[in-house]
Amino acid sequence: MPMDAREIERMIKEAIPDATVEIRDLAGDGDHYAATVTSASFKGKSRVQQHQMVYSALQGRMGGVLHALALTTIPAET
C-alpha cells in the first residue's frame, strides 16, 4: 500500500518540529514523491547529514512503503 503525502509530512514534522515541508506526488501513484524540507536545525550540517535527519524521521519506510523520495533540504535562517 502506498504512503500518503500527509503521513510523510507528519512524520517529518514530528521528528523536526520547526520544519516546513512541501511534498509533491511526482507520478500520481503515491509511490514517487519529491519533498522540500526547510529547517533551522539543518544549519551547520552537511547535505548528507540533513538528508539523514529526514530519512531517519521516516523510520525505515524508504525503499519499502515509500518507494522513491527526491529530497531537497534547506537550512532556514534563524
C-alpha positions as a LaTeX table, in Angstrom:
\begin{tabular}{lrrr}
\hline
Residue & $x$ (\AA) & $y$ (\AA) & $z$ (\AA) \\
\hline
Met1 & 0.00 & 0.00 & 0.00 \\
Pro2 & 1.44 & 3.42 & $-0.97$ \\
Met3 & 2.30 & 6.00 & 1.65 \\
Asp4 & 0.13 & 9.12 & 1.88 \\
Ala5 & 1.83 & 12.51 & 1.47 \\
Arg6 & 0.18 & 13.76 & 4.69 \\
Glu7 & 1.73 & 10.86 & 6.58 \\
Ile8 & 5.20 & 11.69 & 5.20 \\
Glu9 & 4.76 & 15.33 & 6.24 \\
Arg10 & 3.51 & 14.33 & 9.70 \\
Met11 & 6.48 & 12.04 & 10.32 \\
Ile12 & 9.00 & 14.67 & 9.24 \\
Lys13 & 7.38 & 17.39 & 11.37 \\
Glu14 & 7.22 & 15.04 & 14.34 \\
Ala15 & 10.99 & 14.47 & 14.16 \\
Ile16 & 11.91 & 18.01 & 13.05 \\
Pro17 & 9.28 & 20.25 & 14.72 \\
Asp18 & 10.35 & 23.53 & 13.10 \\
Ala19 & 10.35 & 22.05 & 9.59 \\
Thr20 & 8.41 & 23.47 & 6.71 \\
Val21 & 7.56 & 20.56 & 4.43 \\
Glu22 & 6.34 & 20.68 & 0.83 \\
Ile23 & 5.54 & 17.35 & $-0.81$ \\
Arg24 & 4.64 & 16.64 & $-4.42$ \\
Asp25 & 3.43 & 13.32 & $-5.82$ \\
Leu26 & 5.58 & 13.01 & $-8.94$ \\
Ala27 & 3.79 & 10.14 & $-10.67$ \\
Gly28 & 0.30 & 10.31 & $-9.16$ \\
Asp29 & 0.77 & 6.80 & $-7.77$ \\
Gly30 & 1.52 & 7.55 & $-4.11$ \\
Asp31 & 4.92 & 5.88 & $-4.53$ \\
His32 & 7.13 & 8.58 & $-6.06$ \\
Tyr33 & 7.38 & 11.85 & $-4.17$ \\
Ala34 & 9.52 & 14.97 & $-4.12$ \\
Ala35 & 9.92 & 16.77 & $-0.81$ \\
Thr36 & 11.42 & 20.11 & 0.10 \\
Val37 & 12.18 & 20.40 & 3.80 \\
Thr38 & 13.31 & 23.67 & 5.36 \\
Ser39 & 14.55 & 23.77 & 8.94 \\
Ala40 & 16.86 & 25.81 & 11.14 \\
Ser41 & 18.14 & 22.51 & 12.57 \\
Phe42 & 19.89 & 21.87 & 9.22 \\
Lys43 & 22.16 & 24.89 & 9.74 \\
Gly44 & 25.82 & 23.90 & 10.00 \\
Lys45 & 25.14 & 20.33 & 8.84 \\
Ser46 & 26.29 & 18.83 & 5.56 \\
Arg47 & 23.71 & 17.98 & 2.90 \\
Val48 & 24.23 & 14.29 & 3.72 \\
Gln49 & 23.55 & 14.92 & 7.43 \\
Gln50 & 20.42 & 16.92 & 6.56 \\
His51 & 19.10 & 14.10 & 4.37 \\
Gln52 & 19.92 & 11.55 & 7.07 \\
Met53 & 17.78 & 13.54 & 9.51 \\
Val54 & 14.81 & 13.39 & 7.14 \\
Tyr55 & 15.31 & 9.70 & 6.28 \\
Ser56 & 15.58 & 8.93 & 10.00 \\
Ala57 & 12.24 & 10.69 & 10.52 \\
Leu58 & 10.67 & 8.26 & 8.03 \\
Gln59 & 11.60 & 5.35 & 10.31 \\
Gly60 & 12.82 & 2.88 & 7.73 \\
Arg61 & 9.94 & 3.31 & 5.29 \\
Met62 & 12.25 & 4.44 & 2.47 \\
Gly63 & 12.63 & 1.70 & $-0.13$ \\
Gly64 & 9.66 & $-0.16$ & 1.28 \\
Val65 & 6.29 & 1.52 & 1.71 \\
Leu66 & 7.82 & 4.70 & 0.34 \\
His67 & 9.43 & 3.70 & $-2.93$ \\
Ala68 & 11.11 & 6.95 & $-4.00$ \\
Leu69 & 11.65 & 10.37 & $-2.48$ \\
Ala70 & 13.53 & 13.13 & $-4.30$ \\
Leu71 & 14.70 & 15.22 & $-1.35$ \\
Thr72 & 15.75 & 18.86 & $-1.16$ \\
Thr73 & 16.79 & 20.24 & 2.22 \\
Ile74 & 17.24 & 23.93 & 3.00 \\
Pro75 & 18.70 & 25.38 & 6.21 \\
Ala76 & 16.30 & 28.06 & 7.44 \\
Glu77 & 17.51 & 31.41 & 8.66 \\
Thr78 & 17.04 & 31.85 & 12.39 \\
\hline
\end{tabular}
